[in-house]
Amino acid sequence: MGRYFCETCKLFDDDTSKRQYHCGGCGICRIGGEENFFHCSKCGCCYSIILKNSHPCIEGAMHHDCPICFEYLFESRNDVTVLRCGHTLHRNCLKEMQEHYQYTCPICSKSVCDMSKVWEKFDAEIAAAPMPESYRNEKVWILCNDCGTSSEVQFHIFAQKCPSCKSYNTRQTRGR
């Protein structure tokens, strides 16, 4: 018999340095030490204790395919990361997205990281490129992907800024 044994999973392992434990909520054995994780019943999975009071719950967050590589997350051997919006994907898939300058969640389109420095650059570019006189009073309706606010804003060919959260992660919904 192994030094670690789980009656439920029928798992034997002599290498206890992995700090195995059985999570009743997940129904599987996990590694990393039970004291370092908690099970979120709504999400249906275990997360690092660091996220206990701050993760956004999404029902069944790990019980779907990675939106990038389409591997089932719950049974994946690859590291999974939780985005600010609560959606999950493989850490390597997120890294690849960012290498290709993709900084929005592939599921809900919210920004996956702090974009404030990028938005400051957008502010400077827009200030340096005023619209021609014939377009200066043009307004359009936008929906902010980050905060969900719908607003009427000044049109600019480069981008439209959300007046609520100051994000440029917006989409035009009508106008122009």
C-alpha positions in Angstrom: 0.0 0.0 0.0 1.2 3.6 -0.8 2.1 6.1 1.9 -0.8 8.2 0.5 -4.1 6.2 0.0 -7.5 7.5 -0.9 -10.3 5.1 -0.3 -12.7 7.1 -2.6 -10.4 7.4 -5.6 -8.5 4.1 -4.9 -5.3 6.1 -5.3 -2.0 4.9 -4.0 1.1 7.0 -4.0 4.4 6.7 -2.2 5.5 10.3 -3.0 3.8 12.3 -0.3 5.9 15.4 -1.1 3.0 16.3 -3.5 0.9 16.8 -0.4 -2.1 15.0 -1.8 -5.6 15.4 -0.4 -9.1 14.3 -1.4 -11.6 17.1 -2.2 -15.1 15.8 -1.6 -16.6 18.7 -3.5 -14.5 18.0 -6.6 -14.7 14.3 -6.1 -11.0 13.8 -6.9 -7.6 13.8 -5.2 -5.6 17.0 -5.6 -2.1 18.0 -4.8 -0.6 21.0 -3.1 -1.8 20.6 0.5 -5.4 20.9 1.6 -4.6 24.0 3.8 -3.6 25.9 0.6 -6.9 25.5 -1.2 -10.6 25.9 -0.7 -13.5 24.4 -2.6 -16.0 26.9 -4.1 -19.4 25.1 -4.4 -20.8 27.6 -6.9 -17.7 27.4 -9.2 -17.5 23.6 -8.6 -13.8 23.5 -8.1 -10.8 24.2 -5.8 -8.9 27.5 -5.8 -5.9 28.8 -4.1 -6.7 30.1 -0.6 -5.4 33.5 -1.8 -8.5 33.9 -3.9 -11.0 32.8 -1.1 -12.6 36.2 -0.6 -11.9 37.8 -3.9 -12.6 35.4 -6.8 -15.7 36.2 -8.9 -17.9 33.1 -8.8 -19.0 31.6 -12.1 -21.1 28.5 -12.0 -19.1 25.5 -13.2 -16.0 27.7 -14.0 -13.7 24.7 -14.4 -16.3 22.4 -16.0 -15.9 23.5 -19.6 -13.3 23.5 -22.3 -10.5 26.0 -22.4 -11.8 28.6 -24.9 -8.4 28.7 -26.6 -7.3 25.1 -27.0 -10.6 23.3 -26.2 -9.1 20.9 -23.7 -11.5 20.1 -20.8 -10.2 22.2 -17.9 -11.3 20.1 -15.0 -9.3 17.1 -16.1 -6.4 19.0 -17.5 -2.8 18.5 -16.4 -1.9 22.0 -17.4 -2.1 24.9 -15.0 -5.4 26.8 -15.1 -5.7 30.5 -14.4 -8.7 32.5 -13.2 -9.2 35.8 -15.1 -10.4 38.9 -13.4 -13.9 38.3 -14.8 -13.9 34.8 -13.2 -13.6 32.8 -16.4 -10.9 30.2 -16.6 -8.4 29.0 -19.2 -4.9 27.4 -19.3 -2.1 29.6 -18.1 -0.1 28.8 -21.3 -3.1 29.7 -23.5 -3.3 33.1 -21.7 0.4 33.7 -22.2 0.0 32.9 -25.9 -2.9 35.3 -26.2 -0.9 38.0 -24.7 2.1 37.3 -27.0 -0.4 38.0 -29.9 -1.6 41.2 -28.2 -5.0 39.8 -27.2 -5.9 41.2 -23.8 -9.6 40.5 -23.5 -11.4 37.4 -22.2 -12.3 35.2 -25.1 -15.7 34.5 -23.4 -16.9 37.9 -22.2 -14.5 40.4 -23.7 -13.5 42.0 -20.4 -9.9 43.1 -20.1 -7.7 40.3 -18.6 -5.2 42.7 -17.0 -4.7 46.3 -15.9 -4.8 48.3 -19.1 -4.6 51.8 -17.5 -1.2 52.5 -19.1 -2.5 51.6 -22.5 -5.5 53.8 -22.0 -3.2 56.7 -21.1 -1.4 56.2 -24.4 -4.8 56.1 -26.2 -5.6 59.4 -24.5 -2.4 61.0 -25.8 -2.9 59.7 -29.3 -6.5 60.9 -29.5 -5.4 64.3 -28.1 -2.7 64.5 -30.8 -5.1 63.6 -33.6 -8.2 65.8 -33.5 -11.0 64.9 -35.7 -11.7 67.1 -38.8 -14.3 69.9 -38.3 -17.0 68.0 -40.1 -16.8 65.1 -37.5 -16.2 67.1 -34.3 -19.8 67.0 -33.2 -20.5 63.4 -34.2 -21.7 61.2 -31.3 -22.0 57.4 -31.2 -23.4 55.0 -28.7 -20.9 52.5 -27.2 -21.1 49.5 -24.8 -18.1 49.1 -22.5 -16.9 45.5 -22.4 -15.3 46.2 -19.0 -18.1 47.7 -16.9 -21.1 47.1 -19.1 -22.2 50.7 -19.3 -23.9 52.0 -22.4 -23.1 55.6 -23.2 -23.3 58.2 -25.9 -19.8 59.6 -26.5 -17.8 61.8 -28.9 -16.8 59.8 -32.0 -13.1 59.4 -32.8 -11.7 57.3 -35.5 -9.1 55.7 -33.1 -11.4 54.6 -30.3 -14.2 55.6 -27.9 -13.6 55.9 -24.2 -16.1 54.8 -21.6 -17.1 57.8 -19.4 -17.8 55.5 -16.4 -14.6 53.4 -16.0 -12.3 55.2 -18.5 -11.7 52.0 -20.5 -11.2 52.0 -24.3 -12.4 48.4 -24.3 -15.6 49.4 -25.9 -17.7 48.6 -29.0 -19.9 50.9 -31.0 -23.6 49.9 -30.8 -25.2 52.7 -33.0 -24.4 55.9 -34.7 -22.0 57.0 -37.4 
